[in-house]
Amino acid sequence: MFHGKPIEERIAERQAQRPSLREGKYFEHGPAKFIFIFVIVFVVIGHLAGLLVLMALGLH
């Protein structure tokens, strides 16, 4: 514990061992990709639903 490497060095070594990301791969973490796509789809569907409601009420 007292003679170990500082945490910064341990993190740097761990990151150096990881393979580099492939070009065009933006999300390294699968659940983050899922949440991002879900939020985008939710916003688009919400806007379309709001537009349809306003058109049905004649307020467009």
N, C-alpha and C positions, 0 to 999 in steps of 0.2 A: 504494500500500500504506500509506504513512504519512499520506496525506491523505484516506483513505476514511472512510465513515461507520462508527460502531461497529456491531458485529454485532447489538446489540439493536434499533437503528434499522432495519437492513436486514430483520430478521425481522418487525418491526412493519409495515413497508411491504409486505412480501410477503403477510402475513396480511390486510392491509387490501384488497389487490387480489383476494383469493379471494372467490367468491360465498358468501353465507350458506347454512348448512345448511337443508334443508327440514324442516319440522316433522314429527316422527315418524321421521326418519332417524337412527338411533342409530349406525350404523357407516359411517364415511366411507371406510374402507379395505376393499376386497372380501375379500382373504385373511383379515383379522381376523374378518370375519363368518363366513367358511367355517370357520375354526378354532373359533370360539365354538360354532357349531351342532354341529360334529363332536364336541366335548368333551361337550356336553349329551346328545347322542344316545348316545355311548359310555357315559356314566355310567348312563343309564336302562336301556340294554340289559344292562349289567353287573349292575345290581341285579336285573333280571328273571331273568337267567340264574342268579344266586346263589340267588334265591328258588326257582326250579325245582329246582336241585340239592338244596337243603335239604328241599324237599317230597318229592323222590324218595327221599331218605335217611330220611325220617320225623322230621326234627329241627326242623320248623317249630313 
